[in-house]
Amino acid sequence: MEDGRITPLEGVHNFRDYGGYGVTNGGRLRKGLLFRSGQHTNATDRDLATIGAIPFAAIVDLRGGPERASYPCRRAPGFAGEVFFDDRDSASLPPHLQGDLASMNEDEMRERMRENYRGLPFRSSIATMLKTYFDVLGKAEGPSLIHCFAGKDRTGISVALLHKLAGVHPDDIMHDYLLTNEASDRRKHMEEIGEFMQSRWGKMSEAGLYVMSGVYPEWLDAAFDSLLERCGSFDAFFAERVGIDDARREAILARLIES
């Protein structure tokens, strides 16, 4: 699947390698070093054997404390890496976006999520974890994995920003973001994501749940547009919000890019 980028698993959604893309200054992101997925709560023993074959040095868990407590992840036997997380809730919808979820059609839910994405890069818990994520990428002595609940929104934004930092072409950034829609059985995923979301925000329409089981181009566009409106440039965002200056950027990318 996707030139070996996607690894189909039984109980883990969206497990894939997000390296391998070319970058503007030459070279490409290393493969076998950068992985992303949904949570590992329902990982089977076979899944853990597959995941455990990768010597992960670090796992960045973007879920907050309530999610981690309700959906503890299974880790492969012998896992010796470090797990990084922030206990603050990072999955909440802003209050003004929580109403009428039970009656929404697909177009309405897509628009609701587009508006939600505009604030994602600036949510305090996510901003904190972005700093942690980039710190891990600059220091981990081996492969790393980043995940949230479904591995598509918080993880999708984080990975897209790493791709942007590295100079991956915008078409490839969007391509990788949209691979979520190919990496999982969306109808099957609806059940898991529906249980989680409806426990937080009440009943949701089937059309809304279907939308929430995937991703759409306008969502990532909205996040990036909002970032540029508020910060002026990606370089300014990285410097002001994530603490990445030119020297730190070079140090991070030196570990991730091969000629």
Contacts in CASP RR format, 6 or more apart in sequence:
PFRMAT RR
TARGET T0000
AUTHOR 0000-0000-0000
METHOD contacts of the structure
MODEL  1
MEDGRITPLEGVHNFRDYGGYGVTNGGRLRKGLLFRSGQHTNATDRDLAT
IGAIPFAAIVDLRGGPERASYPCRRAPGFAGEVFFDDRDSASLPPHLQGD
LASMNEDEMRERMRENYRGLPFRSSIATMLKTYFDVLGKAEGPSLIHCFA
GKDRTGISVALLHKLAGVHPDDIMHDYLLTNEASDRRKHMEEIGEFMQSR
WGKMSEAGLYVMSGVYPEWLDAAFDSLLERCGSFDAFFAERVGIDDARRE
AILARLIES
1 8 0 8 1.000
1 182 0 8 1.000
1 183 0 8 1.000
2 16 0 8 1.000
2 179 0 8 1.000
2 182 0 8 1.000
4 17 0 8 1.000
5 16 0 8 1.000
5 17 0 8 1.000
5 18 0 8 1.000
5 179 0 8 1.000
6 15 0 8 1.000
6 16 0 8 1.000
6 179 0 8 1.000
6 182 0 8 1.000
6 183 0 8 1.000
7 15 0 8 1.000
7 16 0 8 1.000
7 17 0 8 1.000
7 50 0 8 1.000
8 15 0 8 1.000
9 15 0 8 1.000
9 43 0 8 1.000
9 44 0 8 1.000
9 47 0 8 1.000
9 50 0 8 1.000
9 51 0 8 1.000
10 43 0 8 1.000
10 44 0 8 1.000
10 46 0 8 1.000
10 47 0 8 1.000
11 42 0 8 1.000
11 43 0 8 1.000
11 44 0 8 1.000
11 47 0 8 1.000
12 37 0 8 1.000
12 38 0 8 1.000
12 39 0 8 1.000
12 40 0 8 1.000
12 42 0 8 1.000
12 43 0 8 1.000
12 47 0 8 1.000
12 51 0 8 1.000
13 37 0 8 1.000
13 38 0 8 1.000
13 150 0 8 1.000
13 151 0 8 1.000
13 183 0 8 1.000
13 184 0 8 1.000
13 189 0 8 1.000
13 192 0 8 1.000
14 36 0 8 1.000
14 37 0 8 1.000
14 38 0 8 1.000
14 150 0 8 1.000
14 151 0 8 1.000
14 152 0 8 1.000
14 155 0 8 1.000
14 180 0 8 1.000
14 183 0 8 1.000
14 184 0 8 1.000
15 35 0 8 1.000
15 36 0 8 1.000
15 37 0 8 1.000
15 38 0 8 1.000
15 51 0 8 1.000
15 183 0 8 1.000
16 35 0 8 1.000
16 36 0 8 1.000
16 37 0 8 1.000
16 179 0 8 1.000
16 183 0 8 1.000
17 31 0 8 1.000
17 32 0 8 1.000
17 34 0 8 1.000
17 35 0 8 1.000
18 29 0 8 1.000
18 34 0 8 1.000
18 35 0 8 1.000
18 36 0 8 1.000
18 159 0 8 1.000
18 162 0 8 1.000
18 163 0 8 1.000
18 176 0 8 1.000
19 28 0 8 1.000
19 29 0 8 1.000
19 30 0 8 1.000
19 31 0 8 1.000
19 32 0 8 1.000
19 33 0 8 1.000
19 34 0 8 1.000
20 28 0 8 1.000
20 29 0 8 1.000
20 30 0 8 1.000
20 31 0 8 1.000
21 28 0 8 1.000
21 29 0 8 1.000
21 163 0 8 1.000
21 166 0 8 1.000
21 168 0 8 1.000
21 169 0 8 1.000
21 172 0 8 1.000
21 176 0 8 1.000
22 28 0 8 1.000
22 29 0 8 1.000
22 168 0 8 1.000
22 169 0 8 1.000
22 172 0 8 1.000
23 29 0 8 1.000
23 166 0 8 1.000
23 167 0 8 1.000
23 168 0 8 1.000
23 257 0 8 1.000
24 167 0 8 1.000
24 168 0 8 1.000
24 169 0 8 1.000
25 167 0 8 1.000
26 257 0 8 1.000
26 259 0 8 1.000
27 257 0 8 1.000
27 258 0 8 1.000
27 259 0 8 1.000
28 257 0 8 1.000
28 258 0 8 1.000
29 163 0 8 1.000
29 166 0 8 1.000
29 168 0 8 1.000
29 256 0 8 1.000
29 257 0 8 1.000
29 258 0 8 1.000
30 256 0 8 1.000
30 257 0 8 1.000
30 258 0 8 1.000
32 54 0 8 1.000
32 143 0 8 1.000
33 142 0 8 1.000
33 143 0 8 1.000
33 144 0 8 1.000
33 256 0 8 1.000
34 137 0 8 1.000
34 143 0 8 1.000
34 144 0 8 1.000
34 162 0 8 1.000
34 256 0 8 1.000
35 54 0 8 1.000
35 56 0 8 1.000
35 143 0 8 1.000
35 144 0 8 1.000
35 145 0 8 1.000
35 146 0 8 1.000
36 145 0 8 1.000
36 146 0 8 1.000
36 147 0 8 1.000
36 151 0 8 1.000
36 155 0 8 1.000
36 156 0 8 1.000
36 159 0 8 1.000
37 145 0 8 1.000
37 147 0 8 1.000
37 151 0 8 1.000
37 155 0 8 1.000
38 147 0 8 1.000
38 148 0 8 1.000
38 149 0 8 1.000
38 150 0 8 1.000
38 151 0 8 1.000
38 152 0 8 1.000
38 155 0 8 1.000
39 63 0 8 1.000
39 67 0 8 1.000
39 71 0 8 1.000
39 73 0 8 1.000
39 147 0 8 1.000
39 148 0 8 1.000
39 149 0 8 1.000
39 150 0 8 1.000
39 151 0 8 1.000
40 47 0 8 1.000
40 48 0 8 1.000
40 51 0 8 1.000
40 73 0 8 1.000
40 74 0 8 1.000
40 75 0 8 1.000
40 147 0 8 1.000
41 71 0 8 1.000
41 72 0 8 1.000
41 73 0 8 1.000
41 74 0 8 1.000
42 192 0 8 1.000
43 51 0 8 1.000
43 73 0 8 1.000
43 74 0 8 1.000
48 74 0 8 1.000
48 75 0 8 1.000
48 76 0 8 1.000
48 77 0 8 1.000
49 76 0 8 1.000
51 76 0 8 1.000
52 76 0 8 1.000
52 77 0 8 1.000
52 78 0 8 1.000
52 79 0 8 1.000
54 143 0 8 1.000
54 145 0 8 1.000
55 142 0 8 1.000
55 143 0 8 1.000
56 79 0 8 1.000
56 81 0 8 1.000
56 142 0 8 1.000
56 143 0 8 1.000
56 144 0 8 1.000
56 145 0 8 1.000
57 81 0 8 1.000
57 82 0 8 1.000
57 140 0 8 1.000
57 141 0 8 1.000
57 142 0 8 1.000
57 143 0 8 1.000
57 144 0 8 1.000
58 81 0 8 1.000
58 82 0 8 1.000
58 83 0 8 1.000
58 84 0 8 1.000
58 136 0 8 1.000
58 140 0 8 1.000
58 142 0 8 1.000
58 144 0 8 1.000
58 145 0 8 1.000
59 81 0 8 1.000
59 82 0 8 1.000
59 83 0 8 1.000
59 84 0 8 1.000
59 144 0 8 1.000
59 145 0 8 1.000
59 146 0 8 1.000
59 147 0 8 1.000
60 84 0 8 1.000
60 85 0 8 1.000
60 129 0 8 1.000
60 132 0 8 1.000
60 133 0 8 1.000
60 136 0 8 1.000
60 144 0 8 1.000
60 145 0 8 1.000
60 146 0 8 1.000
60 147 0 8 1.000
60 158 0 8 1.000
61 68 0 8 1.000
61 73 0 8 1.000
61 83 0 8 1.000
61 84 0 8 1.000
61 85 0 8 1.000
61 147 0 8 1.000
61 148 0 8 1.000
62 85 0 8 1.000
62 90 0 8 1.000
62 126 0 8 1.000
62 129 0 8 1.000
62 146 0 8 1.000
62 147 0 8 1.000
62 148 0 8 1.000
62 154 0 8 1.000
62 155 0 8 1.000
62 158 0 8 1.000
63 71 0 8 1.000
63 85 0 8 1.000
63 90 0 8 1.000
63 91 0 8 1.000
63 147 0 8 1.000
63 148 0 8 1.000
63 149 0 8 1.000
64 85 0 8 1.000
64 86 0 8 1.000
64 87 0 8 1.000
64 88 0 8 1.000
64 89 0 8 1.000
64 90 0 8 1.000
64 91 0 8 1.000
64 125 0 8 1.000
65 85 0 8 1.000
65 87 0 8 1.000
65 88 0 8 1.000
65 89 0 8 1.000
66 89 0 8 1.000
66 91 0 8 1.000
67 89 0 8 1.000
67 91 0 8 1.000
67 149 0 8 1.000
67 196 0 8 1.000
68 85 0 8 1.000
68 87 0 8 1.000
71 149 0 8 1.000
71 196 0 8 1.000
84 129 0 8 1.000
84 132 0 8 1.000
84 133 0 8 1.000
84 136 0 8 1.000
85 129 0 8 1.000
86 125 0 8 1.000
86 128 0 8 1.000
86 129 0 8 1.000
86 132 0 8 1.000
88 124 0 8 1.000
88 125 0 8 1.000
88 128 0 8 1.000
89 125 0 8 1.000
90 123 0 8 1.000
90 125 0 8 1.000
90 126 0 8 1.000
90 129 0 8 1.000
90 148 0 8 1.000
90 154 0 8 1.000
91 148 0 8 1.000
91 149 0 8 1.000
91 154 0 8 1.000
91 200 0 8 1.000
92 200 0 8 1.000
93 116 0 8 1.000
93 201 0 8 1.000
94 116 0 8 1.000
94 119 0 8 1.000
97 112 0 8 1.000
97 115 0 8 1.000
97 116 0 8 1.000
98 201 0 8 1.000
99 201 0 8 1.000
101 109 0 8 1.000
101 112 0 8 1.000
101 201 0 8 1.000
101 202 0 8 1.000
101 203 0 8 1.000
101 204 0 8 1.000
101 205 0 8 1.000
101 208 0 8 1.000
102 202 0 8 1.000
102 203 0 8 1.000
102 204 0 8 1.000
102 205 0 8 1.000
103 205 0 8 1.000
104 112 0 8 1.000
104 204 0 8 1.000
104 205 0 8 1.000
104 207 0 8 1.000
104 208 0 8 1.000
105 205 0 8 1.000
105 207 0 8 1.000
105 208 0 8 1.000
106 207 0 8 1.000
106 208 0 8 1.000
106 210 0 8 1.000
106 211 0 8 1.000
109 205 0 8 1.000
109 207 0 8 1.000
109 208 0 8 1.000
109 211 0 8 1.000
109 212 0 8 1.000
110 211 0 8 1.000
110 216 0 8 1.000
110 218 0 8 1.000
110 219 0 8 1.000
113 211 0 8 1.000
113 212 0 8 1.000
113 216 0 8 1.000
113 219 0 8 1.000
114 216 0 8 1.000
114 218 0 8 1.000
114 219 0 8 1.000
114 222 0 8 1.000
115 222 0 8 1.000
117 153 0 8 1.000
117 157 0 8 1.000
117 219 0 8 1.000
117 220 0 8 1.000
117 222 0 8 1.000
117 223 0 8 1.000
117 226 0 8 1.000
118 222 0 8 1.000
118 223 0 8 1.000
118 225 0 8 1.000
118 226 0 8 1.000
119 223 0 8 1.000
119 226 0 8 1.000
120 126 0 8 1.000
120 153 0 8 1.000
120 154 0 8 1.000
120 157 0 8 1.000
120 223 0 8 1.000
121 127 0 8 1.000
121 130 0 8 1.000
121 157 0 8 1.000
121 161 0 8 1.000
121 223 0 8 1.000
121 226 0 8 1.000
121 227 0 8 1.000
121 237 0 8 1.000
121 241 0 8 1.000
122 226 0 8 1.000
122 230 0 8 1.000
122 241 0 8 1.000
126 154 0 8 1.000
126 157 0 8 1.000
126 158 0 8 1.000
127 241 0 8 1.000
127 242 0 8 1.000
129 154 0 8 1.000
129 158 0 8 1.000
130 158 0 8 1.000
130 161 0 8 1.000
130 241 0 8 1.000
130 242 0 8 1.000
131 242 0 8 1.000
131 243 0 8 1.000
133 146 0 8 1.000
133 158 0 8 1.000
133 162 0 8 1.000
134 162 0 8 1.000
134 165 0 8 1.000
134 242 0 8 1.000
134 244 0 8 1.000
134 248 0 8 1.000
134 252 0 8 1.000
136 144 0 8 1.000
137 144 0 8 1.000
137 162 0 8 1.000
137 252 0 8 1.000
137 255 0 8 1.000
137 256 0 8 1.000
138 251 0 8 1.000
138 252 0 8 1.000
138 255 0 8 1.000
138 256 0 8 1.000
146 155 0 8 1.000
146 158 0 8 1.000
146 159 0 8 1.000
147 155 0 8 1.000
148 154 0 8 1.000
148 155 0 8 1.000
149 193 0 8 1.000
149 196 0 8 1.000
150 180 0 8 1.000
150 189 0 8 1.000
150 193 0 8 1.000
150 213 0 8 1.000
150 214 0 8 1.000
151 180 0 8 1.000
152 180 0 8 1.000
152 214 0 8 1.000
152 215 0 8 1.000
153 215 0 8 1.000
153 219 0 8 1.000
156 177 0 8 1.000
156 180 0 8 1.000
156 215 0 8 1.000
156 220 0 8 1.000
157 220 0 8 1.000
157 223 0 8 1.000
159 176 0 8 1.000
159 177 0 8 1.000
160 173 0 8 1.000
160 176 0 8 1.000
160 177 0 8 1.000
160 220 0 8 1.000
160 223 0 8 1.000
160 224 0 8 1.000
161 238 0 8 1.000
163 172 0 8 1.000
163 173 0 8 1.000
163 176 0 8 1.000
164 173 0 8 1.000
164 224 0 8 1.000
164 234 0 8 1.000
165 234 0 8 1.000
165 238 0 8 1.000
165 244 0 8 1.000
165 249 0 8 1.000
165 252 0 8 1.000
165 253 0 8 1.000
166 253 0 8 1.000
166 256 0 8 1.000
166 257 0 8 1.000
168 176 0 8 1.000
173 220 0 8 1.000
174 217 0 8 1.000
174 220 0 8 1.000
177 215 0 8 1.000
177 217 0 8 1.000
177 220 0 8 1.000
178 215 0 8 1.000
178 217 0 8 1.000
180 214 0 8 1.000
180 215 0 8 1.000
181 214 0 8 1.000
181 215 0 8 1.000
184 213 0 8 1.000
186 210 0 8 1.000
186 213 0 8 1.000
186 214 0 8 1.000
187 210 0 8 1.000
187 213 0 8 1.000
189 213 0 8 1.000
189 214 0 8 1.000
190 206 0 8 1.000
190 209 0 8 1.000
190 210 0 8 1.000
190 212 0 8 1.000
190 213 0 8 1.000
193 209 0 8 1.000
193 212 0 8 1.000
193 213 0 8 1.000
194 204 0 8 1.000
194 209 0 8 1.000
194 212 0 8 1.000
197 204 0 8 1.000
197 209 0 8 1.000
197 212 0 8 1.000
198 204 0 8 1.000
204 212 0 8 1.000
227 234 0 8 1.000
227 237 0 8 1.000
228 234 0 8 1.000
230 237 0 8 1.000
231 237 0 8 1.000
231 240 0 8 1.000
231 241 0 8 1.000
238 244 0 8 1.000
238 249 0 8 1.000
239 245 0 8 1.000
244 252 0 8 1.000
END
